[in-house]
Amino acid sequence: MFGRRQFGVAFGAAVFAAPAIARAQKFPAGRVTVVVPFPAGAATDISARVYAERLSALWGQPVVVDNRGGGNGIPAAESVARAKPDGLTIFATSAMTQAVNPAIYDKLPYDPVGDFEAITRMGTSPFVLLVDKNSPINTAAELAAKLKADPAKNNYGAGALPARVASELYKMAAGVEAVYVGYKSNPQAIPDLQSGLLSFMMIDTVNAKIAIDRGALKGLLVTDTERYAPLPDVPTAAEAGLPEVLLTTWTGYYVPKGTPGEIVRKINADIHAVAAMPEVLARLDAMGVAPKLMSPDEFAAFTRSEKERWGKIIHRANIKVE
């Protein structure tokens, strides 16, 4: 039986906990906007739309994907960082805005760690080293030999900063030279690789699989320690003789700093619930994407570590914004 002091403490805790529980139960009380810093059709966008559809049904509120591409994701990131911290604005982004931009730019209008509450990592994706399907080159070693034989003619294309970083990591590991050619998106560079204007590309597995499946390109290595299941014939970096070419990009969800902890935890729990749905798993599997979710604390720590890891590669390669 409670004494007076015990009853007072318990009653006080219940009073203070009640508003928090009520906020979580009411969330969301209106439309939720998922901001994606990439154009429609990008890998992050496709995944975000799969989750948005199911979260909308779960929450009984519209969940709308808002594509705000351009500027290497900076305008989109800033808009979310300045949004009201009520959980109704969610940032579906990638390593580009949270780990790459801080090392590329001397000054950003947002802090990738300090301006956001981490919700969960969604998934990871290695890169694939690609050449034209009709090229006589069939291995990473053969590509390196060709690039070393005539370095003045070497170019590579990238339509996103993470792909550029992966390409520079490959160059350093293979000891080759190639000039960067920028594109608005990775898929836009593929015709130039096919025509011979580009020597190679390193792009995410989702777009790489699309290009390989339609017979446009062939993969020489995947930047992971294990083979990528949807592309079982593409060797790992170690199998290709370049074990140090290990790099994976990732997608994750954030909300503005100051969003109540109970809302952060509710969004996290509901995303986990959606990710376990068989129909969602089937759709993601068809895209070559597997959920690799985290708790908010785990994802916050992961974001900090990835910012440091990508930064080291970028500084070593001396990548600058042009």
C-alpha positions in Angstrom: 0.0 0.0 0.0 1.3 3.5 -0.9 2.4 5.8 1.8 1.7 9.5 1.4 5.1 10.3 -0.1 5.0 7.2 -2.4 1.5 8.1 -3.6 2.6 11.7 -4.3 5.6 10.6 -6.3 3.5 8.0 -8.3 0.7 10.5 -8.9 3.1 13.2 -10.0 4.8 10.8 -12.4 1.5 9.8 -13.9 0.4 13.5 -14.3 3.6 14.3 -16.1 3.5 11.2 -18.3 -0.1 11.7 -19.3 0.5 14.5 -21.8 3.4 12.6 -23.4 1.2 9.5 -23.8 -1.6 11.5 -25.2 0.6 13.2 -27.8 1.9 9.8 -29.0 -1.6 8.4 -29.2 -2.9 11.3 -31.2 0.0 11.3 -33.6 -0.4 12.1 -36.4 -3.2 14.6 -36.1 -3.0 15.7 -39.7 -1.2 15.3 -43.0 2.4 14.0 -42.9 4.9 15.2 -45.5 7.9 13.0 -46.3 10.6 15.2 -47.9 12.9 13.4 -50.3 16.0 15.4 -51.5 16.0 13.6 -54.9 13.8 13.6 -58.0 11.0 11.1 -58.4 12.3 7.7 -59.5 15.5 7.8 -57.4 16.1 4.8 -55.2 15.3 6.8 -52.0 12.1 8.1 -53.5 10.9 4.7 -54.6 11.4 3.2 -51.1 9.9 6.3 -49.4 6.7 5.8 -51.5 6.4 2.2 -50.5 6.5 3.1 -46.8 4.3 6.2 -47.2 1.5 4.2 -48.6 1.4 1.8 -45.7 2.0 4.4 -43.0 -0.9 6.4 -44.4 -3.2 3.3 -44.0 -1.8 2.7 -40.5 -2.2 6.3 -39.3 -5.4 7.1 -41.0 -3.9 10.3 -42.4 -2.4 11.2 -45.8 1.3 10.7 -46.0 2.6 12.6 -49.0 6.1 12.3 -50.6 7.5 15.7 -51.5 10.4 15.6 -53.9 12.8 18.5 -53.5 15.7 17.6 -55.7 18.7 19.7 -56.6 21.5 21.5 -54.8 22.9 18.1 -53.6 20.0 17.9 -51.2 20.9 21.1 -49.3 17.7 23.0 -49.8 15.6 20.0 -48.8 17.7 19.3 -45.7 17.5 23.0 -44.6 13.7 23.0 -45.1 13.3 20.0 -42.8 15.7 21.3 -40.2 13.7 24.6 -40.0 10.3 22.8 -40.0 8.0 22.6 -36.9 9.2 19.7 -34.6 5.9 18.0 -34.4 6.7 14.8 -36.4 4.5 15.9 -39.4 7.6 16.6 -41.5 9.9 13.6 -42.0 13.2 13.6 -44.0 13.8 10.5 -46.1 17.4 11.0 -47.1 20.7 9.3 -47.7 24.4 9.4 -46.8 24.7 12.3 -49.3 23.0 15.0 -47.1 24.1 13.6 -43.7 27.6 12.3 -44.3 28.9 13.5 -47.7 27.9 17.1 -47.8 29.6 18.0 -44.5 32.9 17.0 -45.9 32.4 18.5 -49.4 31.2 22.0 -48.3 33.0 24.3 -45.9 29.7 25.7 -44.7 26.2 24.2 -44.7 22.9 25.9 -43.7 22.1 22.9 -41.6 23.8 20.6 -39.1 23.4 16.9 -40.2 23.6 15.8 -36.5 22.5 18.8 -34.5 19.5 19.8 -36.5 17.7 16.4 -36.6 16.4 13.7 -34.5 17.3 10.3 -35.9 14.4 7.9 -36.5 15.8 4.8 -38.2 18.1 3.6 -40.9 16.0 2.1 -43.7 18.5 0.1 -45.7 22.0 0.0 -47.2 23.3 -0.3 -50.7 26.8 -0.9 -52.1 28.0 0.4 -55.4 28.7 -1.5 -58.6 31.6 -0.8 -60.9 30.2 -0.8 -64.4 31.3 -0.8 -68.0 29.4 -1.1 -71.3 27.9 -4.5 -72.0 29.7 -4.8 -75.3 33.1 -3.8 -73.9 35.9 -6.4 -74.1 36.7 -5.7 -70.5 35.3 -8.4 -68.2 37.2 -7.9 -64.9 38.2 -5.1 -62.6 41.9 -6.0 -63.3 41.3 -5.7 -67.1 39.7 -2.3 -66.6 42.6 -1.1 -64.5 45.1 -2.2 -67.1 43.2 -0.3 -69.8 43.0 2.8 -67.7 46.7 2.7 -67.0 47.6 2.2 -70.6 46.1 5.5 -71.8 45.3 7.7 -68.8 44.7 10.9 -70.9 41.5 9.4 -72.3 39.9 8.3 -69.1 36.6 9.7 -67.8 34.0 8.5 -65.4 30.5 9.8 -64.8 28.5 10.3 -61.6 25.1 11.9 -61.1 25.3 12.0 -57.3 28.0 12.8 -54.8 28.1 9.3 -53.1 28.7 7.7 -56.6 31.5 10.2 -57.2 33.1 9.3 -53.8 32.8 5.6 -54.6 34.5 6.2 -58.0 37.3 8.1 -56.3 37.8 5.3 -53.8 38.1 2.8 -56.7 40.6 5.1 -58.5 42.8 5.3 -55.3 42.7 1.6 -54.7 43.4 0.6 -58.3 46.0 3.3 -58.8 44.4 4.8 -61.9 43.5 8.2 -63.2 40.2 9.4 -64.6 38.4 12.7 -65.0 35.1 13.3 -63.3 32.1 14.2 -65.5 29.0 15.4 -63.7 25.4 14.5 -64.5 22.0 15.4 -63.0 21.4 11.8 -62.1 23.3 8.5 -62.4 20.9 7.0 -65.0 21.6 10.0 -67.3 25.3 9.0 -67.5 24.6 5.5 -68.8 24.2 6.4 -72.5 27.6 8.1 -72.4 29.1 5.0 -70.9 27.6 2.9 -73.6 28.8 5.2 -76.3 32.4 5.2 -75.0 32.5 8.8 -73.8 32.9 7.4 -70.3 35.4 4.7 -69.2 33.5 3.4 -66.2 30.8 4.2 -63.6 30.1 3.4 -60.0 26.4 3.6 -59.1 24.0 2.3 -56.5 22.8 -1.3 -56.8 19.2 -0.4 -57.6 20.0 1.5 -60.8 22.9 -0.9 -61.6 20.5 -3.8 -61.5 18.1 -2.1 -63.8 20.9 -1.3 -66.4 22.3 -4.8 -66.2 18.9 -6.6 -66.5 18.1 -4.6 -69.6 21.4 -5.6 -71.2 23.0 -2.1 -71.2 25.9 -2.6 -68.8 27.9 -5.3 -67.0 29.2 -5.3 -63.4 32.8 -5.9 -62.5 32.6 -5.6 -58.7 30.3 -4.7 -55.9 31.7 -2.6 -53.0 30.8 -5.0 -50.2 32.1 -8.0 -48.4 29.3 -10.2 -49.7 27.9 -10.6 -53.2 24.7 -8.6 -53.8 21.9 -11.2 -54.0 20.0 -9.7 -57.0 23.3 -9.6 -59.0 24.9 -12.9 -57.9 27.4 -13.0 -60.8 29.1 -9.7 -59.8 32.2 -10.4 -57.6 32.9 -8.7 -54.4 35.7 -6.1 -54.1 37.9 -8.7 -52.5 37.2 -11.3 -55.1 38.0 -8.7 -57.8 41.4 -8.0 -56.1 40.5 -4.7 -54.5 39.5 -5.5 -50.9 39.8 -1.9 -49.8 37.0 -0.8 -52.1 34.3 -1.1 -49.5 31.6 1.5 -49.3 27.9 1.4 -48.9 25.4 4.2 -49.1 22.3 4.1 -47.0 18.9 5.7 -46.6 17.3 6.8 -43.3 14.5 8.9 -41.8 14.9 12.0 -39.6 12.6 14.6 -38.1 13.5 18.2 -37.0 15.4 18.6 -33.7 13.1 19.0 -30.7 10.5 16.6 -31.9 9.1 14.9 -28.7 10.8 11.6 -27.9 7.5 9.7 -27.8 6.7 10.8 -31.4 10.2 9.7 -32.5 9.7 6.4 -30.9 6.2 6.0 -32.4 7.4 6.7 -35.9 10.2 4.3 -35.4 7.9 1.5 -34.1 5.4 2.0 -36.9 8.1 1.9 -39.6 9.3 -1.3 -38.1 5.7 -2.7 -38.3 5.4 -1.7 -41.9 8.8 -3.2 -42.8 7.6 -6.5 -41.4 4.6 -6.7 -43.7 5.0 -9.5 -46.3 3.7 -7.3 -49.2 6.2 -4.5 -48.3 9.0 -7.0 -48.1 8.1 -8.4 -51.5 8.0 -5.0 -53.1 11.4 -4.0 -51.6 12.9 -7.3 -52.6 11.8 -6.8 -56.2 13.8 -3.5 -56.0 16.8 -5.3 -54.5 16.3 -3.5 -51.2 16.2 -5.2 -47.8 15.2 -3.3 -44.6 18.1 -2.8 -42.2 16.3 -0.8 -39.5 17.7 0.6 -36.2 16.5 2.2 -33.0 16.7 6.0 -32.8 19.8 5.8 -30.6 21.5 3.3 -32.9 20.8 5.4 -35.9 22.0 8.6 -34.3 25.3 6.9 -33.4 25.5 5.4 -37.0 25.0 8.9 -38.5 27.9 10.3 -36.5 30.2 7.4 -37.5 29.2 7.6 -41.2 29.9 11.3 -41.2 33.4 10.6 -40.1 34.0 7.6 -42.4 32.8 9.3 -45.6 34.7 12.5 -44.6 38.0 10.6 -44.4 37.6 9.2 -47.9 36.5 12.6 -49.3 39.5 14.5 -47.8 41.9 11.8 -49.0 40.6 12.0 -52.5 40.5 15.9 -52.3 37.0 16.1 -53.7 35.8 19.6 -54.1 32.5 21.2 -55.1 32.7 22.7 -58.5 
